[in-house]
């Protein structure tokens, strides 16, 4: 199990690096748009009309790419004040409940995402804005990300089962 977790950790690291590259592309497109709007460059349009689409799609993909690594690192949104106030065994049980709920939700979203991708592909749906792309390209990231999140919840439950009976210490926002 440790080797499998390490392999997925490398996948998550690659996805996080890719999210950084996508974010750099978003920043570059916005900067290019601002530059072209304010500086007349012969032969180029005033502004970069695709900047809005690139930033919207880019932020969506950054979120999907970064989510598994953030969950693994315990840097996701988590309110743990209650877990610090209740007995350790109760907090540990709450960790199990939240992990099972997270696994169920991510598995359901991955499944529904695959259905959406398939229907979009079969229909030949297109996103028509300043950029024209097949809709399924945009939808394909969702089931992949949620499947990876579901796998990470399984890893979290394995670590919880093989660790001390107490709330996780890897995701504590305040000691």
N, C-alpha and C positions, 0 to 999 in steps of 0.2 A: 504494500500500500504506500510505503514511503517513496518508492521509486515512481509510482504512478502520480503521486502528489507533486513530486519534483518535476516530472515531465509537464504536467499541467501548469505548474508555476512558470516554466520556461515559455509556454504558450501565452500565459497571461502577461509576462514581461514583454514579449514581442508585441502583443496587442496594445499594451500601454505605450510602447515606443511608437507604434503606428498611430495611436491617438495623438501623440505629441506632434507627429508629422502632419496629420490632418489639421490640428489646431494651428500649426505654422502656416499651412495653406490658407486657412480662414483669415488669419491676420494679414497675410500677404495680399489676399484678394481685397480686403477692406482698405488696406494701405494704398493699393493700386487704384481703387475706386476714388479715394480721397484725392490722390495725386492727380488723376486724370480730370477730376471735376474742377480742380483749382489751377492747373497748369495746362495751357494749350500746347499739345504736342502735335506737330504737323503729321497728318496721316493717321492719327488715332482719334477715336471718338471722345467726346466729353463725358467721362465717367465709364465705369465698367459695370454694365447692367447685370452681369451674372453674379456679382459680388453678394447680393442678397440671397440668391439660391445657394451659392457655395457656403455662405455662413450658416444658413439654416440646416442644410444637409450635413455640413461638417460638424456642427455642434451635436446633432442627433447621433452621428457615427462616433464622435468622441465619447459620448455617454455610453454607447453600447460597447465600445472597445475597452473602456477603462473599468467598467462595472465589475467584472470578475476579479481583477487584480485588487480593486478597492475592497471588495468583500473579503478576499483572502487576507489582506493586510489589516482588516478591522478598521478601515478608514471610511466606511459607509456611514450613513446617518443612523445613529443609535442613541436612544435615551436609556441610560443605565442607572439612573439615580434610584429607581425602585429596587433594582437588583442588589444594590449596596445596602439597602435598608432592611431587607428580609433575610431570614436565615439562609445559610449557604446551600442547604439541600433544596429549599424552595426556589432559590435563584437558579440553581442547576436545572431544576425541572422546567423553569420558565425558559431557559436557554433551549431545552429540547423542544418545547412547544413552539418557540419562534423559528427554530431550524426546520421542523416538520412543516410548519405553515409556509415558510419560505420555499422549501423544496416543492410543495404542492402547487404553490402559486407560480413558480418559475416553470415547472413542468407543464402546467396548463397553458401558460403564455407561450412557451416554445411550441407546443402542439397547435395551438390556434394560429400562431405565427406561420407555421409550415402550411396550414390550410390556406391562410391569406395569400402567401407567396404563390402557392399552386393555382389558386383561383385567378390571381392577377396575371400570372404567366399564361394561363389558358385563355384568358380574355384578351390578351395582348394590350392591356391597359398601359397608357403612357401618361407621365407627368409632363404637362405642357405649361412651362413658365418661360423664363428667359433661357433656361436650359431644358431641353427635351430629352427625357430619359425614360426607359421602361420602368414602370412602377415597381415591378418585382425586384429590381436592383435595389431600390430603397427599402423595400420590406424584408429582403433576405437577411439583413443583419440582425433583425429582432429575434427570430427563432434560434439563430446560432448563439447569440449572447445569452438568451434565457436558458438554453440547454447547458451552456457552460456554467451559468449561475446555479442551475440545479445540481450539476456535478460538484460544484464547490460546496453546496449545502450538504451533500453526502460526505465530503471530506471533513467538513466542520463537525458533523455528527460523529464521525469516526474518531476525530480528535477529542471530542467531548466525552465519548464513551471510554477512551483510553487515558483520560486525564483525571485530575482531582475532581471530587464532587463539590464544585463551587462555580460561581459565575466566571466567565472568561476574563482573563486579565489582558488579553491582546487588544481589546477594543474599549478600554476604559478611557473616558474623557476627563475624569477627575478622580483622584485617589482618595 
